[in-house]
Amino acid sequence: MAVRMATKQYFTTNSNSNNIIVVVLYFTILVLNSGDAGTLNENYGRYIGSFKGLAHGVRGTVYAVDENTLYVRGFFYDGIGPTAYFWAGKSSRISPDGFTIPYPEDYPAMEPPPLQTHNNSNIILRLPAGKRIKDIKWLSVWCRRFTVNFGEVFIPSTLDPPKPRILPEFKRFAHGLRSGNISILDARTFYIPNLHYDGLGPDAYFFVGNGSEPSPYGVKVPNEVGSLEPLKGYQGEDIEIQLPRSLTMHSIDWLAVWCVQYTHNFGHVNIPDDLDVPPALGQTKLTTSSTTSDPEGHWEMSNCRDLLPGKLQVHWEVQGDWVQVQLTGKIREDQYMAFGLSGNQKSVTMLGGDVAVTFYDRARNSFHAEDYYMSATTGCDGKNGVCPDERLGGRNDAVLVTGTRRNGVTCVVYRRPVQTNEAVNDQPVPVDVDALVIAAVGPLAGSDQPGAHAVQDMTTDEIRITFSSRDDHTCSTSLFNLDDDMELSAWPPNIIIGENKFTARLGPSGGVRGYMSITGYPTGDVVWYINDKLIPEIYVERKQTYTFYVEGGNEPSKAEHYHPFYITDSAEGGFGQKDDAEQRKQRVFAGIVYDSDGYPFPTTAGRFCEWKFKSYDRSAEMETFQAFFDSLKLSCEEGNPDILNWTVAEETPDLVYYQSYSQTNVGWKIHVVDPGYKWNDDKNAATRNPRFVDLLLLTCAVSIIVVERFFTISLL
């Protein structure tokens, strides 16, 4: 914050040449602090402390958001306690003399529900009416039945939570613009009371930007209903508006009503630099009569269920012979959402499931809803697997209505008929009885096909809904109101240099810290582990021979346990999934041969060995790959490894890949170098790029000159 303010002030008062020096100095500061960038820029309120875990794995960090709200970041609790609640009190020690802080806040029953399992959850706790943080001394995870304290954190007596800030009213320049005193409720929310504006500006918007006065170099802010249409007239309304998620109050200098077409300021209010307002964590709900907390409210249906809490919701409504469904997911752009009927109405079953797969295509800025049938948990081969109905000779009964992608949330609305004429691939929708439904989110693989999802990203509990019901609305909150999760940092890539023997087994992808972050590609359930390292980059020399001991499974009938190993120039792999034309695009260097009829077959598979979770996928919790690897155990089937000996030919390209014959995106890079290559040049990945080194040296040199000049001026 201090660096931003100083730089902004310097830009407005100094010459262009000095601005260049400041930019270089500012860049240098960013480089030197890049390892801590996340913690420096994140704001969760006033730090209170971390839970002291006493039982059931309780841990997390607690912040004061404002006078009435607490924020628990990275909360863990195993959910085993029978009646555990967030519990607060003002006694000198944790005791039964306290009160419950309900979570979730909006619960349908008379009593709040006990805490469920939490694995790295971010939780907003709003104190009951009349309670303030200054009135309590501690927060506990407390079992009411057995009066046992599972974890505690004490609140400092000197704690001063952030508070809203009251600003002056809009300056009155044109079109009857005026208001009451404007309040900053949190780092993204303005409250504008008694707003008047005649609505006659042809191209007027709420507008924010930098500088002492409004200028054309600003950013539009959605109005109170989340729209970026030109402003209508206001006749004394009280409204609330929120900055786009890329901005906060700390990054702007003014709020204006601005006409873009004529670059005219109708009126503005300045934002002070010394703000100490609550962070924007989703605790502020837009409550004025003309607002909605859901920017997609025009799709609202009377029924809603949480499918994957905090990640996926379904709204639905029967409309004549059709069921209209809205899937809302807090997911990445390269992920899909799937929802439909379980393959067995007596138990949660993916096999035989009749689902619609929905997703956003960023390249074409379009949305899709496709009818799928699942006969196996493998990719579609045209007969079996997770297949679109159309590929199985059926039709796509999922009819897209509309879609949107905003603030990290994807919404897709589609319709499907209640009855079906495809008895094999589709199920009729049970209308007047409970139906067991299934859902999942996962990565999009090649050709926008759904890839394998993680275990935690699918429904495992029984969720039953009656499609003809009305007002069956138990969703805890709109996904648009949830704070974005902190980006998990990727593990550094593993590297193998100077070795000539390799063991190739399968293991989990490592979630967003692992394969996807390292390669930039989505993947399935398993990827290659070479010498017990997650998809390492391997360095080999031309004319040398290397031995791979492969344990990828040798039973083609078990698709999920069949991964013959081969070496190719394809970054995607999956040779056996390709048609003839696609196969001819790949060069194969080892692991595949052709029979007398010209058909390819893999030569190296071996027994199946897989690194599995000892308990559950803990990749999100682990800062290093080694810590994650320690949470795995090796499971091998009967049999022996297969052996692949590869002598690297002189004409081999500098970059090839080890891959799986039967599945795409399982392996990674092999760097091919000439004999006598200096291996030390590659052992430090951070210094491989000479342009980066030169830039860093130049930046440091300029920074030293700037610092010297600064101290010289100071001494004068």
C-alpha positions, 0 to 999 in steps of 0.5 A: 500500500505504501509503495502504491501511494508513494508511486502514485504521488510521484507520478503526479508531481515529477517529470517523465524521466523521474517516472521511469526511475520510479517504475524501475525501482517499483519493479525491483521492489516487486521482484525482490518481494515476489515470493510474498506477493500473495500475503502482501496483497491479500486483506482479510481484516484485522488479524486475531490469531490461529486456532489452537487445535485440541481435538478433531483436527481443528485449525484455521486463522481468524480475522476481525472483518468488522465490529460484528463479523469474523472470518476463519480462513483455511478452516479444518475440522473432521466433522466427527463431533456429534454437536460441534458449533462455533462458540463465543463468550466473554469469560476468562477461559473457554466454558459452557457460558457462551453462545452459538455463532450459527454457520451457515447463517441462513439455516432452514430449521429452528436450530442451527445445524452442527458443523460438518466436515471442513477441509480448508474452508473459508468461513464468514461468521456473523455474530448474533444480533446485539453482539459485537467482537469487543464483547467477547474474549474467545472463539471456540469449536465447542461440542455442546453435548459433551461440553468439550473444547475442540479448538480455541483462539483468544481475542486481544483486548486491544483489537480494533476491527475495521469500520465503514467510512463515511464520505461527503456527498456527490459534488453537484455539477450537472443533470441534477446529480446529488446524494446524501453522504456516501459510505464505504461499507467494505473494500468493494461496496459503496452505499449511496443514500438519497440519490438523485439524477435526471437520467438524461445523460446519453452515456452515463455510468458510475465510473472510478479511476486515479488522479485528483479529478475524474478523467476518461481513463477510468473503469465502469462500475455496474449499477445496483442491479449488476448491469453496465447499461447507461444509468437510468434516472434516480428519484431519492433511492438508496442504492449500493454498488460494488466495484469489479473484483479486479478493484478495491477502494485502495486502488482508486481515487474517485467515484463519479457519474461520468458521461463516456460519450462526451467525457463529462463529469456530472459529479464525483466524490474523492476516496481518501488514501488512509482507508481502514475499511472492512475487506470485501469477503462476501459479508456485505449483501446488497439489500436495497429494494432495487438490488439483487445479490445474484446478478443473474436473478432474471433466471431465478427459479423457485428451487435450489440445492447445493450439490457441492457446497461452495462450488456447485448449485442447481436450480430447477423448475418443471415447465410443461413437458420440459425441465429447466435447469440452471447449473451455477459453479464457482469453477475455472473457465477450463472446467465443466459442470455435469448434472443428471440422474443416478444410474441406479435410483437406489444408490449413488451410481455414475455408471448408467448415469444420464447427465448433461455436461455444460461448459463455457468455451472461452475461445468462441465466447459460447456456452454448451449443454450436451446430453451424455450417457456413462457406461464406464468411467473412461473416455469415450471410444465410440461404444463405451465410456463417458459418451455424448448421446450423439456419438452413440447414435442418439440425440442431444436432448439438452437444449441450451437456453443461455449462459454467463461467466462472471467473477469466477462463476459460470452459469448455464441454463438448459432444458431437457424433456421430461419423457424420452424416446431413447430408452437406452441412453436416457431416463425419463425424469421422475416428476412427482417422486424423489429422484436420486441425482448426481453431479460433478465438476472437472477439467475439460480435456481435448476437443472439449470432452469432460476429463476425469474429476477429483473425488472431492468434486463429485457427489457421494452423498444421496441427494434426492429432489422432486422435480415438480416441487415448488420453493424447495430452496435450501441453498445457503448463499449465492455463489456470486457472494463467495470470496474467491479462494486464494490461488494455490501456488504450483509446486516447482517442476521436478527435474531428473538429470544424469540418470539412465534408469527410470521407474515409471508408475502412475499416481494422482495428478496433484490437483491445481498444484500439480499437473495442471499448473505445471503443464497448463493442460487438464488431465485425468485421475492419474499421471506418470510418476518417474522415479517417484517424482510427479511428471519430472522433466527428464534430460537425456543425451543423444547416442546414449541408452536409457532403461525404463521399468514400466508398471502401467498395467497390461490388461486392455480390458481394464481401461483405467489400469492400462497405460502402456508407456511410449515416447513421442513428439506429442505433448498430448499423447494418447496414441491409441485413442487417435484415428489414423490421420491423428496418429500420423501426426505423431512421431514415435521414438520408442514403445510402439511397433507395427505388425505385418498389417500395419496396425500399431501396438504398444510394447511396454506396459508391465504390471499395474502400480499406482500411488494412492492416497492414504486417506484423501487428496491432500494436495491443496494442503501441501506446500511441497510435492514431497509433503504430498508424496508422503501422504501416498502409499504404493499399491501394485498388482501381481506381476513384473515390470516391462522393460523399455530400452531406448537408445537416443538417435542423433536425429531425435528432436531437442524436446520429446515426451513420455506418454500413455498409449491409452490416455491423453495428458499423462506424461511430460517432457524429455529434453534431448541434448548432445553428448558432453552437455554441461548438466550444471547449466540446467540444475537451477531452473530459476536461472535457466533464462538468460534474459531474466538474469540480464533483466534482473542484473540491469534492474538491480544496477539501476536500483542501486543508482536510484538508492545512491541518488536518494541518499545523496539528496537526503544528506543534502 
